Amino acid sequence: MRRVYLDYNATTPVDPEVIKAMLPFFTETYGNASSIHAAGQTARGGVEMARQSVAALIGAKPSEIVFTSGGTEADNLAILGVVAAMHREKKHVICSPIEHSAVRNSVQALEKQGVEVTWLPISKEGIVDPQDVRRALRPETVLITVMYANNEIGTIQPVAEIGKIAIEADVYFHTDAVQAVGKIPVDVNEIKCDFLALAAHKIYGPKGAGALYVRENSPLEPLLFGGTHERDRRPGTENVPGIVGLGKAAEIAREHLASDSGRITALRNRFEDGILSRVPESRVNGNRARRVPNTSNISFLCAAGESLVISFDLQGVQCSAGSACSSGAITPSPVLFAIGLPQDEAKSTVRFSLGRFTTGEDVDYAIEAASAVVNRLRDLAAARHKTVIPAD
Ligand SMILES: *Cc1c(COP(=O)(O)O)cnc(C)c1O
């Protein structure tokens, strides 16, 4: 059976060039980047080269990059770190309602500790209105956190407008750019953010490596205590192979950005046009224009998302559900809930995310699979419905 991977927003395969760049740092170049001897200095060289590549990808200075264990840690470090640094003066955070759990749960942890939080409204298409950010500002606001691109529906937020508002109000601005970096041009000086999170495994790098951009002189308390690594912001012996892999992935992302995004947009549109014409009563969620190129979130109005995902998997198509089944009950994702999708549509939603290695044949195969899967599930539902109607 053909296998078609359409779950690049969950994670990406590691680019063979990235693996090649990482390998020597597992074998001959295994030194600790803090050691003074030659082996240590070679490892240090790898880490600093990677810092330059990551900085170049987002328009930052190398000294503004802090390596972390991934996107989750970068989000936690920014949010908890700046609030801890400022907590004597300011105790209010503004947050979008469609953040990744790494941001949402960090902000909720602060809320439990007595930090006031304003959860912004959001449009039906999944976009924050900068005027709502302005209205939410208070004298005690310390941080605005609004993601750059959403992981489920792909919508791109007006981060540059929000950055401008943050500067005028003298408030710190963090953006989770894990799903934006490598897909669209990202420049910290255009956004004017103080913090920005990214993850290697979402851009064809290894899992367990990521980075936080920290604008020069921004206040930040560390989450962990130990050595003086990463300018006293993130202690612990560096994950040298992971960091080198992130650096290589960033370098490739920069080279491929324009060509990847054009090609993937065309494939995503071909996919959606195919689904919408082949599968009746399917609809695309989010704003179809203001999206990252690779993401397609579709409601099918038939079975629960998880049954859909399992049926797709049986056809060889790997995608992900917009709802989660916890203790027997289907709970629609907070993102789909926030954009006001009706319950039945939210439950029956699937996310397809394309990437660098997706082909036209993959897309055509997935369209056929969708048509077969949805028709079968609808027939089943209709048959089941018939059998429970009492025959009298
Ligand atoms: C994947 C993801 C994260 C978490 O990154 P990890 O490296 O997996 O911890 C955070 N935010 C968004 C938007 C993501 O898609």
The ligand as a MOL file (V3000), in Angstrom:
LIG
                    3D

  0  0  0     0  0            999 V3000
M  V30 BEGIN CTAB
M  V30 COUNTS 15 15 0 0 0
M  V30 BEGIN ATOM
M  V30 1 C 4.9480 21.6940 17.7680 0
M  V30 2 C 4.5930 23.0160 18.3380 0
M  V30 3 C 5.0990 23.4440 19.5780 0
M  V30 4 C 5.9320 22.5450 20.4600 0
M  V30 5 O 7.2020 22.3090 19.9800 0
M  V30 6 P 7.9980 21.0050 20.4940 0
M  V30 7 O 9.3580 21.1660 19.9160 0
M  V30 8 O 7.2680 19.8390 19.9520 0
M  V30 9 O 8.0060 21.0530 21.9760 0
M  V30 10 C 4.7760 24.7070 20.0160 0
M  V30 11 N 3.9940 25.5150 19.2860 0
M  V30 12 C 3.4870 25.1540 18.0920 0
M  V30 13 C 2.6490 26.1070 17.3400 0
M  V30 14 C 3.7660 23.8900 17.5890 0
M  V30 15 O 3.2480 23.5270 16.4220 0
M  V30 END ATOM
M  V30 BEGIN BOND
M  V30 1 1 1 2
M  V30 2 1 2 3
M  V30 3 2 2 14
M  V30 4 1 3 4
M  V30 5 2 3 10
M  V30 6 1 4 5
M  V30 7 1 5 6
M  V30 8 2 6 7
M  V30 9 1 6 8
M  V30 10 1 6 9
M  V30 11 1 10 11
M  V30 12 2 11 12
M  V30 13 1 12 13
M  V30 14 1 12 14
M  V30 15 1 14 15
M  V30 END BOND
M  V30 END CTAB
M  END
